[in-house]
């Protein structure tokens, strides 16, 4: 995914936030594959999602937070 405000393709906090908020199916699949390879990305995803959890309409962030919780318990 090309990030509109970043000039790199590393999975930084800003890049992950961009993928969650603006990403399409393929971007999410890429993020999922990266998280399966590197479980430390789950910490970053949680850090991005946590501030949005009080907003019931931030469903993308709720989805990814549930993903983190499920994959941490499976590890």
C-alpha positions in Angstrom: 0.0 0.0 0.0 1.3 3.4 -0.8 0.9 5.7 2.2 -0.2 9.2 1.4 1.9 10.8 4.1 4.9 8.5 4.3 7.8 8.1 2.1 8.7 4.5 3.0 7.0 1.1 3.1 8.1 -0.1 6.5 5.4 -1.2 9.0 5.8 1.7 11.4 2.9 2.8 13.7 1.8 5.4 11.1 1.9 2.9 8.3 -0.1 0.3 10.3 -2.7 3.0 11.2 -2.9 4.0 7.6 -3.4 0.4 6.5 -6.2 -0.2 9.1 -8.0 3.1 8.4 -7.7 3.3 4.6 -6.6 -0.1 3.5 -8.5 -2.4 1.3 -8.7 -6.2 1.5 -5.3 -6.9 -0.1 -3.7 -4.4 2.3 -5.3 -6.1 5.3 -4.1 -9.5 3.9 -0.6 -8.1 3.7 -0.7 -6.8 7.3 -2.1 -10.2 8.4 0.8 -12.1 6.7 3.3 -9.7 8.2 1.9 -10.2 11.7 1.9 -14.0 11.3 5.7 -13.8 10.4 6.5 -11.2 13.1 4.4 -11.4 16.2 5.9 -8.2 17.5 3.6 -6.4 15.0 0.7 -7.5 17.2 1.9 -5.0 19.9 2.0 -2.2 17.3 -1.5 -3.1 16.0 -2.8 -3.1 19.6 -1.1 0.3 20.3 -2.9 1.8 17.2 -6.3 0.3 18.0 -6.6 0.9 21.7 -7.5 4.6 21.6 -10.3 3.9 19.2 -12.0 1.2 21.3 -14.3 3.6 23.0 -15.8 4.6 19.7 -18.4 1.9 18.6 -18.2 3.2 15.0 -14.5 2.5 14.7 -15.2 -1.0 13.5 -12.0 -1.5 11.6 -10.0 -0.9 14.8 -12.3 -3.2 16.8 -11.8 -5.9 14.2 -8.0 -5.6 14.4 -8.0 -5.5 18.2 -10.0 -8.8 18.2 -7.5 -10.2 15.7 -4.6 -9.3 18.1 -6.4 -10.8 21.1 -7.1 -14.1 19.2 -3.6 -14.5 17.9 -1.9 -13.7 21.2 -3.9 -16.3 22.9 -3.0 -18.8 20.1 0.7 -18.1 20.4 
